[in-house]
Amino acid sequence: MQIADAHNDLLMNLVSKKQINNYLQKNVVNIFTAFYVCPKLQKLGYNNLLDLILKKYDLISCFPQCTLTLENIGYIVNKTSLYRLIKLKPFCATLTWNFNNCLAGGAYDNGSLTNWGKLVINELENNQILIDVAHLNEISFYEFIKITSKPIFCSHTCSKSIYSINRNLSNIQLKIIKDTGGFVGLCLYNSLLYNQVADFELIRKHLDVFLQYAGENNVGFGTDFNGTGEQNPIGIKFDYIGLDKLYDYLLNFYDKSLLQKVFYQNLINFKNKFK
C-alpha cells in the first residue's frame, strides 16, 4: 500500500533532515508539506515569516517525496510580500485559516473575498500556484469558483452531511470539485470527523459521501498530521502508522483498484496535471 497525502504540517514539528528522513516511511510516495502560519507567527511580519519559510523549505529540498505548500497566507499584505512568496514556488496555498484576513473569509467568519484577495489569486494562478480552498467559508468559496481558471483543490476537509460544521464541505461543493476535475482530501482529524474519538467506520462514512459526490477519481487523503494536536482516529498515528489497518478495513467495502486511487494515485494524477 502506497500513500500520498494532500496536507501534512510536517514543517511545524520536524526541524532537522534526520527527523524528516526518519518520518518518511518507504510507502510514502508524496506528502504535500505545509507550513502553517498560526496567529502567533503572523505577528512576525511578512519579511521575517518569508525568511523562516525559506529556511524550512531548504530543510526538505532534498526529499523528492515532499511537495511544498503554504497554509494561511494572510501575511501577504502588499506586492512586495506577494512576489517574495511567488519566488518560493509552493504547489498551492490556502488564503486563510479559520477566520477572516486581508484576502478572504475564513470558515468560522462571514467575510468575502477582498479586492486584494482577488488580485493575489490572479497573480498566484498566473504563476502556476494553486489556491487551496480548505478553510474558506462558503461565501468566499463560491466567490472564488466564479473567478478561478483552475480545477478546485481542497487539501483537507470532511463531509458536512456526516458532521455539519463550517470547516466541512457540502455535497454541492464536493460535486463542484468533481465537475472541475479537482481534488478533495479526506482529513483524519477527530474534530472534523465528529468531534470525538473517531474510528475506521466513521472514516468510511465520510469517504462514502466523498466518493458519491466528488467521484472516485477526485478523492484522496489530506491527513492534517502534525497539525491536529495528534487528535487522530483510533489506531492511526501521525507518522502514518495505522493506515495499513485502515486500508485492510476498507477492503471490506471497496475493491483494491479503488483504494489504490484513494490512498495515492488520485493525488499523484492531480499533481501531474500541473507539471
LUMFILO-266003 format. One record per residue (C-alpha): z, y, x; residue in one letter. Coordinates in steps of 0.1 Angstrom, whole numbers, plus 5000, padded with zeros to 4 digits. Example, Ala and Ser with C-alpha at 12.3 -4.5 7.8 and 13.67 -1.06 7.14 Angstrom:
BEGIN
<up:5078, north:4955, east:5123, nunu:a>
<up:5071, north:4989, east:5137, nunu:s>
//
This chain:
BEGIN
<up:5000, north:5000, east:5000, nunu:m>
<up:4989, north:5034, east:5014, nunu:q>
<up:5005, north:5067, east:5004, nunu:i>
<up:4991, north:5102, east:5001, nunu:a>
<up:5014, north:5129, east:4989, nunu:d>
<up:5003, north:5163, east:4974, nunu:a>
<up:5036, north:5180, east:4981, nunu:h>
<up:5064, north:5174, east:5007, nunu:n>
<up:5086, north:5202, east:5020, nunu:d>
<up:5086, north:5184, east:5054, nunu:l>
<up:5089, north:5216, east:5074, nunu:l>
<up:5121, north:5227, east:5058, nunu:m>
<up:5142, north:5198, east:5072, nunu:n>
<up:5124, north:5184, east:5102, nunu:l>
<up:5125, north:5206, east:5133, nunu:v>
<up:5111, north:5185, east:5161, nunu:s>
<up:5079, north:5165, east:5168, nunu:k>
<up:5101, north:5134, east:5174, nunu:k>
<up:5117, north:5137, east:5139, nunu:q>
<up:5083, north:5142, east:5123, nunu:i>
<up:5068, north:5112, east:5141, nunu:n>
<up:5097, north:5090, east:5130, nunu:n>
<up:5093, north:5102, east:5094, nunu:y>
<up:5056, north:5094, east:5092, nunu:l>
<up:5056, north:5057, east:5084, nunu:q>
<up:5025, north:5036, east:5091, nunu:k>
<up:5014, north:5035, east:5054, nunu:n>
<up:5014, north:5073, east:5051, nunu:v>
<up:4978, north:5084, east:5050, nunu:v>
<up:4982, north:5120, east:5043, nunu:n>
<up:5011, north:5145, east:5034, nunu:i>
<up:5005, north:5179, east:5021, nunu:f>
<up:5032, north:5195, east:5042, nunu:t>
<up:5046, north:5226, east:5025, nunu:a>
<up:5065, north:5255, east:5040, nunu:f>
<up:5086, north:5267, east:5011, nunu:y>
<up:5098, north:5303, east:5012, nunu:v>
<up:5131, north:5305, east:4993, nunu:c>
<up:5145, north:5339, east:4981, nunu:p>
<up:5168, north:5340, east:5011, nunu:k>
<up:5139, north:5336, east:5036, nunu:l>
<up:5118, north:5361, east:5018, nunu:q>
<up:5143, north:5388, east:5029, nunu:k>
<up:5130, north:5384, east:5064, nunu:l>
<up:5098, north:5403, east:5056, nunu:g>
<up:5063, north:5391, east:5059, nunu:y>
<up:5058, north:5396, east:5097, nunu:n>
<up:5089, north:5375, east:5105, nunu:n>
<up:5081, north:5350, east:5079, nunu:l>
<up:5045, north:5345, east:5091, nunu:l>
<up:5057, north:5342, east:5127, nunu:d>
<up:5081, north:5315, east:5115, nunu:l>
<up:5054, north:5296, east:5096, nunu:i>
<up:5031, north:5297, east:5126, nunu:l>
<up:5058, north:5281, east:5147, nunu:k>
<up:5064, north:5254, east:5121, nunu:k>
<up:5027, north:5248, east:5118, nunu:y>
<up:5024, north:5243, east:5156, nunu:d>
<up:5050, north:5215, east:5152, nunu:l>
<up:5027, north:5194, east:5131, nunu:i>
<up:4993, north:5204, east:5146, nunu:s>
<up:4992, north:5171, east:5165, nunu:c>
<up:4998, north:5149, east:5134, nunu:f>
<up:4965, north:5143, east:5116, nunu:p>
<up:4984, north:5128, east:5086, nunu:q>
<up:4997, north:5163, east:5078, nunu:c>
<up:4978, north:5189, east:5057, nunu:t>
<up:4992, north:5224, east:5059, nunu:l>
<up:5002, north:5241, east:5026, nunu:t>
<up:5024, north:5270, east:5015, nunu:l>
<up:5048, north:5273, east:4986, nunu:e>
<up:5057, north:5307, east:4972, nunu:n>
<up:5036, north:5334, east:4989, nunu:i>
<up:5054, north:5363, east:4971, nunu:g>
<up:5059, north:5379, east:5005, nunu:y>
<up:5022, north:5388, east:5007, nunu:i>
<up:5025, north:5424, east:4997, nunu:v>
<up:4996, north:5441, east:5014, nunu:n>
<up:4962, north:5433, east:5030, nunu:k>
<up:4978, north:5430, east:5065, nunu:t>
<up:5000, north:5402, east:5054, nunu:s>
<up:4972, north:5386, east:5033, nunu:l>
<up:4948, north:5384, east:5062, nunu:y>
<up:4975, north:5371, east:5085, nunu:r>
<up:4981, north:5343, east:5060, nunu:l>
<up:4944, north:5335, east:5058, nunu:i>
<up:4943, north:5330, east:5096, nunu:k>
<up:4969, north:5302, east:5092, nunu:l>
<up:4942, north:5283, east:5072, nunu:k>
<up:4965, north:5264, east:5048, nunu:p>
<up:4948, north:5240, east:5024, nunu:f>
<up:4965, north:5256, east:4994, nunu:c>
<up:4993, north:5280, east:4984, nunu:a>
<up:5014, north:5284, east:4953, nunu:t>
<up:5016, north:5320, east:4942, nunu:l>
<up:5053, north:5319, east:4930, nunu:t>
<up:5084, north:5298, east:4929, nunu:w>
<up:5102, north:5297, east:4895, nunu:n>
<up:5104, north:5335, east:4890, nunu:f>
<up:5081, north:5365, east:4889, nunu:n>
<up:5069, north:5382, east:4920, nunu:n>
<up:5043, north:5407, east:4930, nunu:c>
<up:5015, north:5382, east:4924, nunu:l>
<up:5022, north:5363, east:4892, nunu:a>
<up:5047, north:5349, east:4867, nunu:g>
<up:5070, north:5320, east:4877, nunu:g>
<up:5078, north:5291, east:4854, nunu:a>
<up:5111, north:5305, east:4842, nunu:y>
<up:5099, north:5341, east:4837, nunu:d>
<up:5074, north:5357, east:4813, nunu:n>
<up:5053, north:5376, east:4839, nunu:g>
<up:5015, north:5377, east:4841, nunu:s>
<up:4991, north:5377, east:4870, nunu:l>
<up:4992, north:5412, east:4886, nunu:t>
<up:4962, north:5431, east:4897, nunu:n>
<up:4973, north:5425, east:4933, nunu:w>
<up:4977, north:5388, east:4925, nunu:g>
<up:4941, north:5386, east:4912, nunu:k>
<up:4929, north:5402, east:4944, nunu:l>
<up:4949, north:5377, east:4965, nunu:v>
<up:4935, north:5348, east:4945, nunu:i>
<up:4899, north:5361, east:4951, nunu:n>
<up:4904, north:5365, east:4988, nunu:e>
<up:4921, north:5331, east:4993, nunu:l>
<up:4894, north:5313, east:4974, nunu:e>
<up:4867, north:5332, east:4993, nunu:n>
<up:4883, north:5318, east:5024, nunu:n>
<up:4884, north:5282, east:5012, nunu:q>
<up:4922, north:5283, east:5004, nunu:i>
<up:4930, north:5267, east:4970, nunu:l>
<up:4956, north:5281, east:4946, nunu:i>
<up:4982, north:5255, east:4937, nunu:d>
<up:4993, north:5262, east:4900, nunu:v>
<up:5027, north:5245, east:4904, nunu:a>
<up:5055, north:5269, east:4895, nunu:h>
<up:5033, north:5292, east:4874, nunu:l>
<up:5043, north:5299, east:4838, nunu:n>
<up:5018, north:5292, east:4810, nunu:e>
<up:5008, north:5329, east:4808, nunu:i>
<up:4998, north:5331, east:4844, nunu:s>
<up:4983, north:5296, east:4843, nunu:f>
<up:4959, north:5305, east:4815, nunu:y>
<up:4950, north:5338, east:4831, nunu:e>
<up:4943, north:5320, east:4863, nunu:f>
<up:4919, north:5294, east:4849, nunu:i>
<up:4898, north:5323, east:4835, nunu:k>
<up:4892, north:5338, east:4869, nunu:i>
<up:4891, north:5308, east:4894, nunu:t>
<up:4859, north:5292, east:4906, nunu:s>
<up:4877, north:5261, east:4918, nunu:k>
<up:4890, north:5228, east:4904, nunu:p>
<up:4925, north:5232, east:4891, nunu:i>
<up:4951, north:5218, east:4915, nunu:f>
<up:4988, north:5212, east:4907, nunu:c>
<up:5006, north:5196, east:4935, nunu:s>
<up:5039, north:5186, east:4919, nunu:h>
<up:5050, north:5185, east:4883, nunu:t>
<up:5058, north:5162, east:4854, nunu:c>
<up:5048, north:5157, east:4817, nunu:s>
<up:5061, north:5183, east:4792, nunu:k>
<up:5056, north:5158, east:4764, nunu:s>
<up:5081, north:5135, east:4780, nunu:i>
<up:5105, north:5162, east:4792, nunu:y>
<up:5099, north:5196, east:4777, nunu:s>
<up:5109, north:5221, east:4804, nunu:i>
<up:5089, north:5251, east:4817, nunu:n>
<up:5081, north:5236, east:4851, nunu:r>
<up:5062, north:5207, east:4835, nunu:n>
<up:5026, north:5207, east:4822, nunu:l>
<up:5015, north:5202, east:4786, nunu:s>
<up:4988, north:5177, east:4776, nunu:n>
<up:4964, north:5205, east:4771, nunu:i>
<up:4970, north:5217, east:4807, nunu:q>
<up:4965, north:5182, east:4820, nunu:l>
<up:4932, north:5179, east:4802, nunu:k>
<up:4921, north:5212, east:4817, nunu:i>
<up:4927, north:5197, east:4851, nunu:i>
<up:4906, north:5167, east:4842, nunu:k>
<up:4878, north:5189, east:4828, nunu:d>
<up:4876, north:5209, east:4860, nunu:t>
<up:4876, north:5179, east:4883, nunu:g>
<up:4910, north:5189, east:4896, nunu:g>
<up:4941, north:5170, east:4907, nunu:f>
<up:4977, north:5168, east:4895, nunu:v>
<up:5006, north:5152, east:4914, nunu:g>
<up:5035, north:5135, east:4897, nunu:l>
<up:5068, north:5148, east:4910, nunu:c>
<up:5096, north:5123, east:4919, nunu:l>
<up:5124, north:5147, east:4912, nunu:y>
<up:5151, north:5139, east:4887, nunu:n>
<up:5153, north:5175, east:4874, nunu:s>
<up:5116, north:5174, east:4864, nunu:l>
<up:5116, north:5138, east:4852, nunu:l>
<up:5145, north:5141, east:4828, nunu:y>
<up:5175, north:5160, east:4843, nunu:n>
<up:5193, north:5127, east:4850, nunu:q>
<up:5191, north:5099, east:4875, nunu:v>
<up:5156, north:5086, east:4868, nunu:a>
<up:5143, north:5051, east:4871, nunu:d>
<up:5110, north:5034, east:4875, nunu:f>
<up:5104, north:5031, east:4838, nunu:e>
<up:5108, north:5069, east:4833, nunu:l>
<up:5083, north:5075, east:4861, nunu:i>
<up:5059, north:5051, east:4844, nunu:r>
<up:5062, north:5070, east:4811, nunu:k>
<up:5052, north:5103, east:4829, nunu:h>
<up:5024, north:5085, east:4847, nunu:l>
<up:5011, north:5071, east:4814, nunu:d>
<up:5007, north:5106, east:4800, nunu:v>
<up:4991, north:5119, east:4832, nunu:f>
<up:4966, north:5091, east:4831, nunu:l>
<up:4958, north:5096, east:4794, nunu:q>
<up:4952, north:5133, east:4796, nunu:y>
<up:4943, north:5141, east:4832, nunu:a>
<up:4923, north:5109, east:4838, nunu:g>
<up:4926, north:5080, east:4863, nunu:e>
<up:4906, north:5098, east:4890, nunu:n>
<up:4926, north:5130, east:4889, nunu:n>
<up:4962, north:5118, east:4892, nunu:v>
<up:4985, north:5110, east:4922, nunu:g>
<up:5019, north:5118, east:4935, nunu:f>
<up:5034, north:5151, east:4947, nunu:g>
<up:5069, north:5138, east:4955, nunu:t>
<up:5086, north:5171, east:4965, nunu:d>
<up:5105, north:5151, east:4991, nunu:f>
<up:5126, north:5173, east:5014, nunu:n>
<up:5126, north:5199, east:4986, nunu:g>
<up:5146, north:5181, east:4959, nunu:t>
<up:5181, north:5181, east:4975, nunu:g>
<up:5173, north:5144, east:4976, nunu:e>
<up:5178, north:5141, east:4939, nunu:q>
<up:5153, north:5113, east:4937, nunu:n>
<up:5149, north:5084, east:4913, nunu:p>
<up:5170, north:5053, east:4917, nunu:i>
<up:5156, north:5032, east:4946, nunu:g>
<up:5135, north:5059, east:4962, nunu:i>
<up:5144, north:5078, east:4993, nunu:k>
<up:5129, north:5110, east:5007, nunu:f>
<up:5112, north:5091, east:5036, nunu:d>
<up:5091, north:5071, east:5011, nunu:y>
<up:5113, north:5040, east:5013, nunu:i>
<up:5113, north:5025, east:4978, nunu:g>
<up:5077, north:5035, east:4969, nunu:l>
<up:5067, north:4999, east:4977, nunu:d>
<up:5091, north:4987, east:4950, nunu:k>
<up:5077, north:5013, east:4926, nunu:l>
<up:5042, north:5001, east:4933, nunu:y>
<up:5053, north:4965, east:4926, nunu:d>
<up:5069, north:4976, east:4893, nunu:y>
<up:5038, north:4995, east:4882, nunu:l>
<up:5017, north:4964, east:4888, nunu:l>
<up:5033, north:4950, east:4857, nunu:n>
<up:5014, north:4977, east:4837, nunu:f>
<up:4983, north:4987, east:4858, nunu:y>
<up:4958, north:4969, east:4880, nunu:d>
<up:4956, north:4973, east:4917, nunu:k>
<up:4925, north:4993, east:4918, nunu:s>
<up:4941, north:5020, east:4895, nunu:l>
<up:4973, north:5021, east:4916, nunu:l>
<up:4953, north:5024, east:4947, nunu:q>
<up:4937, north:5056, east:4932, nunu:k>
<up:4971, north:5070, east:4922, nunu:v>
<up:4990, north:5062, east:4954, nunu:f>
<up:4965, north:5077, east:4978, nunu:y>
<up:4927, north:5076, east:4970, nunu:q>
<up:4925, north:5103, east:4944, nunu:n>
<up:4942, north:5129, east:4966, nunu:l>
<up:4921, north:5119, east:4996, nunu:i>
<up:4889, north:5122, east:4974, nunu:n>
<up:4901, north:5156, east:4961, nunu:f>
<up:4908, north:5169, east:4996, nunu:k>
<up:4874, north:5157, east:5009, nunu:n>
<up:4857, north:5179, east:4983, nunu:k>
<up:4867, north:5209, east:5004, nunu:f>
<up:4857, north:5198, east:5039, nunu:k>
//
